[in-house]
Amino acid sequence: MSDPLPREIRCVLVPVGNLRLLLPNSTIAEVITQTAAEPVANAPHWLLGRIAWRGWRVPLVSFTQLAGVEEAEAELSVRVAVLKTLGGDPRLPFVAIVTQGFPRLTTLNSELIIPTHDGTPLPPGVRAHVLVRDDVAVIPDIEWIEATLLELLSAADLAASASAEDDVDPEHMDAHVDASGFAADTSDPDTPES
């Protein structure tokens, strides 16, 4: 017999722009100060680049730009919420979202989440509009965001590797790629570099 669903779920309300994202608490890996992002080739405006976090290159998403909602006041402290992804793809274990401030922990049940959607098409990345107590919130479509990021990042990585291959001059190569895909140094250590 399976366990009954929990009556209450620990969630977080993550401030983005002038709204809140409603997420399960277990998806938040860490909230960090925003750092400079490495650009991603041919990325849409909402994919701000990749940030370095604990040895990972994590895609940084502006949810306000993705969903087309109002930005917050510039004076608010900008942070980054690093989220654990749900799809299980090892190429994308985390996604980072720009936030304004820190997530607020809340415990919810089904009676405290009221759908507010008016039937119009939802913007990209949005699964639902809800009212949580007195907060208007958005439930993001994390699965759609993950799938879209995987496509974008795969295309960007292929373009980058093709560009790197085009930049190699075979007459002046001192390294070759071995079977593991790593560059091996084939230069003679006794020969001085010119």
Backbone torsions as a table, in degrees:
resi	resn	phi	psi	omega
1	MET	NA	136.4	-178.5
2	SER	-82.3	154.8	178.0
3	ASP	-70.7	144.1	177.6
4	PRO	-68.7	154.1	177.7
5	LEU	-64.2	146.7	179.7
6	PRO	-66.4	144.2	178.8
7	ARG	-72.8	-32.4	-179.0
8	GLU	-126.2	146.8	178.9
9	ILE	-125.9	135.1	175.8
10	ARG	-81.1	122.2	-177.1
11	CYS	-127.3	170.0	173.0
12	VAL	-128.4	144.4	171.2
13	LEU	-104.1	112.7	-175.4
14	VAL	-100.6	119.0	-179.4
15	PRO	-74.1	121.0	174.2
16	VAL	-133.9	120.8	-176.9
17	GLY	59.4	-133.9	180.0
18	ASN	-100.5	25.2	176.8
19	LEU	-140.1	-177.3	-180.0
20	ARG	-124.7	139.4	170.5
21	LEU	-91.6	134.6	176.6
22	LEU	-101.7	118.0	-177.6
23	LEU	-134.8	151.2	171.0
24	PRO	-62.4	141.0	-179.0
25	ASN	-56.9	-32.7	-176.4
26	SER	-66.9	-14.9	179.9
27	THR	-81.8	-18.1	-177.9
28	ILE	-81.0	116.2	176.8
29	ALA	-85.9	-43.6	-178.4
30	GLU	-170.2	152.8	171.4
31	VAL	-113.2	125.5	-174.3
32	ILE	-128.3	167.1	172.4
33	THR	-72.7	142.2	-178.8
34	GLN	-67.1	135.5	177.3
35	THR	-118.5	169.3	179.0
36	ALA	-64.4	138.1	-179.4
37	ALA	-100.2	140.6	173.8
38	GLU	-77.9	124.9	-177.3
39	PRO	-62.2	151.7	175.0
40	VAL	-113.0	127.0	-177.4
41	ALA	-60.0	135.9	176.1
42	ASN	56.5	30.2	-178.5
43	ALA	-80.1	147.4	172.5
44	PRO	-67.2	163.4	-174.6
45	HIS	-59.7	-25.4	-177.1
46	TRP	-82.4	-15.0	175.1
47	LEU	-94.1	100.8	-172.0
48	LEU	-77.2	-11.4	-179.5
49	GLY	133.2	-157.6	177.5
50	ARG	-122.5	141.5	175.9
51	ILE	-113.8	154.2	176.0
52	ALA	-87.0	127.8	178.8
53	TRP	-148.2	114.8	176.5
54	ARG	49.5	40.9	178.2
55	GLY	86.2	-2.1	179.7
56	TRP	-104.9	151.6	169.0
57	ARG	-101.2	101.9	-170.9
58	VAL	-101.6	128.3	177.2
59	PRO	-65.9	136.4	-179.2
60	LEU	-106.2	121.2	-175.0
61	VAL	-112.6	137.1	169.3
62	SER	-97.6	104.0	-177.9
63	PHE	-65.5	-33.7	179.5
64	THR	-62.8	-40.3	178.3
65	GLN	-72.5	-36.7	179.0
66	LEU	-62.4	-49.2	-174.6
67	ALA	-90.4	-5.7	178.8
68	GLY	69.3	37.8	178.2
69	VAL	-105.3	166.3	-176.3
70	GLU	-63.9	138.7	174.3
71	GLU	-74.1	156.8	177.3
72	ALA	-83.1	172.1	176.8
73	GLU	-62.1	142.5	-176.3
74	ALA	-64.7	-23.8	-177.0
75	GLU	-72.2	-19.4	-178.4
76	LEU	-67.1	143.2	-178.7
77	SER	-69.4	127.8	-178.5
78	VAL	-91.0	128.5	178.1
79	ARG	-128.0	176.8	176.8
80	VAL	-130.1	126.3	174.3
81	ALA	-97.5	118.4	176.4
82	VAL	-90.0	121.4	-176.6
83	LEU	-108.6	142.7	171.3
84	LYS	-77.0	134.9	179.5
85	THR	-80.6	164.4	-174.9
86	LEU	-105.3	-17.4	-172.2
87	GLY	-76.5	-18.9	179.2
88	GLY	79.2	8.5	178.7
89	ASP	-77.7	121.8	-177.3
90	PRO	-64.4	-17.1	177.7
91	ARG	-76.0	-16.7	-176.3
92	LEU	-142.4	72.5	-179.9
93	PRO	-78.8	-18.4	-177.4
94	PHE	-140.1	151.9	172.2
95	VAL	-133.5	140.1	178.3
96	ALA	-109.8	139.8	179.7
97	ILE	-125.2	133.4	177.3
98	VAL	-69.3	131.4	179.3
99	THR	-129.0	166.6	174.0
100	GLN	-116.4	98.2	-178.5
101	GLY	96.2	-162.2	-175.9
102	PHE	-107.1	148.8	175.1
103	PRO	-62.3	148.4	177.7
104	ARG	-108.8	123.2	-179.1
105	LEU	-74.5	137.9	177.1
106	THR	-147.6	152.5	175.6
107	THR	-110.2	125.9	-173.6
108	LEU	-125.0	157.0	168.7
109	ASN	-132.0	176.3	-173.7
110	SER	-63.3	-27.0	179.8
111	GLU	-73.4	-20.4	-176.5
112	LEU	-92.5	-4.5	179.0
113	ILE	-111.6	112.6	-176.6
114	ILE	-112.5	118.0	177.4
115	PRO	-62.9	139.1	-179.9
116	THR	-124.9	11.5	-176.1
117	HIS	-68.3	136.3	-176.4
118	ASP	-97.2	7.6	177.2
119	GLY	95.9	-9.9	177.2
120	THR	-73.8	156.7	179.4
121	PRO	-59.4	137.7	179.5
122	LEU	-79.6	147.3	177.8
123	PRO	-69.8	164.2	178.4
124	PRO	-57.0	140.8	177.2
125	GLY	82.7	0.5	-178.5
126	VAL	-111.3	125.1	177.0
127	ARG	-91.4	-38.5	-178.4
128	ALA	-162.8	153.3	169.7
129	HIS	-103.5	132.5	-177.7
130	VAL	-139.9	163.4	171.9
131	LEU	-112.0	124.9	179.9
132	VAL	-119.4	105.4	-171.6
133	ARG	55.1	-112.3	179.7
134	ASP	-104.6	6.5	-177.3
135	ASP	-101.9	131.1	169.2
136	VAL	-79.5	129.8	-175.9
137	ALA	-136.9	163.0	177.3
138	VAL	-122.3	134.2	171.0
139	ILE	-94.5	112.7	-177.5
140	PRO	-73.2	152.0	176.1
141	ASP	-90.6	80.1	-175.0
142	ILE	-60.9	-37.6	179.9
143	GLU	-62.3	-43.0	178.8
144	TRP	-65.0	-43.3	179.7
145	ILE	-60.6	-46.1	178.7
146	GLU	-59.6	-49.3	-177.8
147	ALA	-61.4	-41.9	179.5
148	THR	-66.0	-43.0	178.7
149	LEU	-62.9	-40.8	178.8
150	LEU	-60.1	-42.2	177.8
151	GLU	-64.1	-48.8	-177.8
152	LEU	-62.5	-45.1	-176.6
153	LEU	-71.3	-35.7	176.4
154	SER	-63.1	-44.4	178.9
155	ALA	-64.4	-41.4	-179.9
156	ALA	-66.1	-40.6	179.3
157	ASP	-66.7	-38.7	177.1
158	LEU	-64.5	-42.4	179.0
159	ALA	-64.3	-40.3	180.0
160	ALA	-66.5	-41.3	-179.4
161	SER	-70.3	-35.7	176.7
162	ALA	-66.5	-39.2	178.2
163	SER	-65.5	-39.8	179.4
164	ALA	-65.9	-38.8	178.4
165	GLU	-65.9	-36.6	179.1
166	ASP	-67.5	-26.6	-177.7
167	ASP	-82.1	-8.8	-177.4
168	VAL	-81.6	129.7	176.2
169	ASP	-100.2	107.8	-173.8
170	PRO	-61.1	-24.9	-179.3
171	GLU	-73.5	-21.2	-176.6
172	HIS	-117.5	24.5	-179.7
173	MET	-80.0	130.4	174.0
174	ASP	-106.3	0.5	-178.2
175	ALA	-137.2	154.6	171.9
176	HIS	-132.1	163.5	-179.6
177	VAL	-94.5	126.1	179.2
178	ASP	-85.6	-178.0	-175.4
179	ALA	-61.9	-23.5	-179.4
180	SER	-81.5	-7.8	-179.5
181	GLY	91.9	2.2	178.9
182	PHE	-99.2	148.1	179.2
183	ALA	-75.3	130.0	177.2
184	ALA	-108.4	137.8	-178.9
185	ASP	-79.4	121.7	-179.8
186	THR	-111.9	8.1	-179.5
187	SER	-74.9	155.5	179.0
188	ASP	-82.9	117.7	-177.4
189	PRO	-65.5	-19.5	-179.7
190	ASP	-86.7	-10.3	179.9
191	THR	-94.0	123.2	179.1
192	PRO	-68.6	147.3	179.0
193	GLU	-73.9	144.4	179.3
194	SER	-91.4	NA	NA
